[in-house]
Amino acid sequence: MDAREQFEPLGAGYAKSRSHAAGRTLALVRDRVQPNPGEVACDVGTGTGHMALALAPRVLRVVGADPAAGMLAEAWKLAYERGVGNARWVRTPAERLPFPGAAFDLLVSRTAAHHFTDVAAAAREWTRVLRRGGRCVVSDLAGHDDPDLHRFVHEVEVLHDPTHGRSLVGREWKGILEAAGLEVRKIEGGLTERLTELPEGTRVSDWCARSRTPPERAAEILRRLRGAPPAIREALAVREEGGDVLFNVYKLVVTARRG
């Protein structure tokens, strides 16, 4: 199953997800990309449109791009409910955007890149569709420099969602974006800054319900988190609460510009 097939039936859950609708990186990405009236924005991997809708009041228009029609249907509903008239939704993979060159003043992508088939190809598309001087901000799951922690988190992510690809560390993002022709201005977040969407962290039951993780995989995630080595439990702030487990899923935010 590819990411498009995985997410087709999941729109309603993601539309209501607090971490997606009101997580810390929503405002952080919006503020870092510095939207202005009169500008045109693109949100790649928009899902149910939370990031695009956060930009809509501050720009001339915004395009939300995503390969899953079911997610875009929910984005359209949210826009209608909020009375947003300057957003449109386009079904497309990140690696082949159907837009002309220099079509956008700013481009964002939030919590999507770990599902991309080819992150480098997507980055080249971002450069192509951005005008010169245009801004690009990407936020995604943070990779970890510690190989044991990185491996542990990757395996838990794949159990949660088999379409998970890779979580990149900051230097990997810098290399990919600069190779694509973007100038990286700032990298923030990750384990060092303990940047998570919600202050309490991620609750396994909510996380798995949203993605419809099969019960046996959800049980294995709980088993692994409860049985993780002390250093990993500490890094991820693993803790029990009412029979459930909470832990931290860290995010990166990378700010770049097209020269």
C-alpha positions in Angstrom: 0.0 0.0 0.0 1.3 3.5 -0.9 0.7 6.7 1.0 -2.1 7.7 -1.2 -4.0 4.5 -0.6 -3.2 4.6 3.1 -4.7 8.0 3.6 -7.7 7.9 1.3 -10.1 6.8 4.1 -8.5 8.7 7.0 -9.5 12.2 6.3 -12.2 12.6 9.1 -9.7 11.5 11.8 -7.0 13.9 10.6 -9.5 16.8 10.2 -10.3 16.5 13.9 -6.7 15.7 15.1 -5.7 18.3 17.7 -2.0 17.9 16.9 -2.6 18.6 13.2 -5.2 21.3 13.7 -3.6 23.2 16.5 -0.1 21.7 17.1 2.9 24.0 17.8 4.4 23.7 14.4 1.3 25.1 12.7 1.9 28.6 14.0 5.7 28.1 13.8 5.7 27.2 10.1 3.2 30.1 9.4 5.4 32.6 11.2 8.6 31.4 9.7 7.4 31.6 6.1 6.3 35.3 6.8 3.1 35.4 4.7 2.0 38.7 3.3 -1.2 40.0 1.6 -0.9 39.8 -2.2 1.3 36.6 -2.1 0.4 33.2 -3.4 1.2 30.1 -1.3 1.4 26.4 -1.8 1.1 23.7 0.9 2.5 20.4 -0.3 1.2 17.3 1.5 -1.7 19.4 2.8 -3.7 16.5 4.0 -6.9 17.9 5.4 -5.7 21.4 4.9 -4.9 22.7 8.3 -1.6 24.4 7.3 -3.2 25.9 4.1 -6.1 27.2 6.1 -3.7 28.8 8.6 -2.1 30.7 5.8 -5.3 31.6 3.9 -6.2 34.8 6.0 -2.7 36.2 5.4 -2.2 35.7 1.7 -4.0 36.4 -1.6 -4.6 32.7 -2.2 -3.3 29.3 -1.2 -3.2 26.0 -3.0 -3.2 22.8 -1.0 -1.7 19.8 -2.8 -2.0 16.2 -1.8 -2.2 12.8 -3.5 -5.2 11.5 -1.5 -8.6 12.6 -2.7 -10.2 11.6 0.6 -8.0 14.0 2.6 -8.7 16.8 0.1 -12.4 16.3 0.5 -12.1 17.0 4.2 -9.9 20.0 3.5 -12.7 21.4 1.2 -15.2 20.8 4.0 -13.1 22.6 6.6 -12.6 25.6 4.2 -16.4 25.7 3.5 -17.2 25.6 7.3 -14.8 28.4 8.0 -15.9 30.5 5.1 -12.5 30.5 3.5 -12.8 31.4 -0.2 -9.2 31.8 -1.3 -8.1 28.2 -1.0 -8.2 25.6 -3.7 -7.2 21.9 -3.6 -5.2 20.0 -6.1 -4.7 16.2 -6.1 -1.0 15.5 -7.0 2.1 13.8 -5.6 4.8 16.0 -4.1 7.3 14.8 -6.7 5.3 16.0 -9.8 3.5 19.3 -9.0 1.2 20.4 -11.9 2.1 24.0 -11.6 4.2 26.3 -13.8 7.6 27.5 -12.7 7.8 30.5 -10.3 4.1 30.2 -9.6 4.3 30.8 -5.8 5.8 33.3 -3.5 5.9 30.9 -0.6 5.7 27.1 -0.1 5.3 25.0 3.0 5.1 21.4 3.9 4.1 20.2 7.3 4.2 16.6 8.7 4.2 15.0 5.2 7.7 14.5 3.9 8.3 11.2 5.7 5.6 9.8 3.3 7.1 11.2 0.1 8.4 8.6 -2.4 11.5 10.8 -3.2 12.2 13.8 -0.9 15.0 15.1 -3.1 12.6 15.1 -6.1 10.0 16.9 -4.1 12.6 19.6 -3.1 13.5 20.1 -6.7 9.9 20.7 -7.4 9.7 23.2 -4.6 12.5 25.2 -6.1 11.0 25.1 -9.6 7.6 26.4 -8.5 9.0 29.1 -6.2 9.8 32.5 -7.6 13.2 34.0 -7.0 13.4 35.2 -3.4 10.4 33.0 -2.5 10.4 31.4 1.0 10.1 27.7 1.8 9.4 26.2 5.3 9.2 22.4 5.8 8.4 20.7 9.1 8.5 17.0 9.6 9.3 14.2 12.0 12.8 14.6 13.4 15.5 12.0 12.8 18.0 11.3 15.6 21.8 11.3 15.5 21.9 8.5 18.1 21.6 5.3 15.9 19.8 3.3 18.6 17.2 6.0 19.2 16.8 6.6 15.5 16.3 2.9 14.8 13.8 2.5 17.7 11.7 5.5 16.6 11.8 4.3 13.0 10.5 0.9 13.9 7.7 2.3 16.0 6.7 4.7 13.2 6.5 1.8 10.7 4.4 -0.2 13.1 2.1 2.8 13.4 2.0 3.4 9.6 3.7 1.2 7.1 3.9 4.0 4.6 6.4 5.8 6.9 9.6 6.3 4.9 12.4 8.1 6.7 12.7 10.9 9.3 15.6 13.1 8.4 18.1 14.9 10.7 18.8 18.6 10.2 22.0 18.1 8.2 20.2 15.8 5.8 17.5 18.4 5.2 20.2 21.0 4.6 21.9 18.9 2.0 18.7 18.0 0.2 17.4 21.5 0.1 20.7 23.1 -0.9 21.2 20.5 -3.6 17.8 21.5 -4.9 18.8 25.1 -5.1 17.4 26.5 -1.9 19.4 28.5 0.7 18.8 27.1 4.2 18.4 29.9 6.7 17.5 28.1 9.9 16.9 24.7 11.4 15.2 24.3 14.7 13.4 21.7 16.8 14.2 18.1 17.3 15.2 16.3 20.5 17.6 19.1 21.6 14.8 21.7 21.7 12.2 19.1 22.5 9.8 20.4 19.9 6.5 18.4 20.0 3.1 19.3 18.6 1.3 19.1 22.0 2.8 19.8 25.4 1.7 16.5 26.8 3.1 14.5 24.0 1.5 11.8 21.9 -1.0 9.4 23.4 -0.6 6.0 21.7 -4.4 5.2 21.7 -5.2 8.5 19.9 -2.2 8.1 17.5 -3.2 4.6 16.5 -6.9 5.4 16.3 -6.3 8.3 13.9 -4.3 6.1 11.5 -6.4 3.0 12.1 -3.4 1.0 13.1 -4.4 -2.7 13.5 -4.8 -3.8 17.1 -1.8 -6.2 17.0 0.5 -3.4 15.8 -0.8 -1.0 18.4 -0.2 -3.6 21.1 3.4 -4.0 19.8 4.0 -0.3 19.9 2.9 -0.3 23.6 5.1 -3.3 24.3 8.1 -1.6 22.8 7.6 1.7 24.5 7.1 0.1 27.9 10.1 -2.2 27.4 12.5 0.3 25.9 15.9 0.8 27.4 16.1 3.6 30.1 18.0 6.0 27.8 15.3 5.7 25.1 12.5 6.0 27.6 14.1 9.2 28.9 14.7 10.7 25.5 11.2 10.1 24.4 9.7 10.9 27.8 7.7 7.6 27.8 5.2 7.5 30.6 2.1 5.6 31.6 -1.3 7.2 32.1 -4.5 5.4 32.8 -3.5 2.3 31.1 -2.3 4.2 28.0 1.3 5.3 27.1 2.4 8.8 26.2 5.7 9.7 24.5 7.3 12.5 22.6 7.3 12.6 18.8 9.8 15.3 17.9 9.6 17.7 14.9 12.0 19.8 12.9 11.3 23.1 11.2 13.6 24.1 8.3 13.4 27.6 6.9 14.9 28.2 3.4 14.8 30.7 0.5 15.1 30.5 -3.2 18.0 32.7 -4.4 
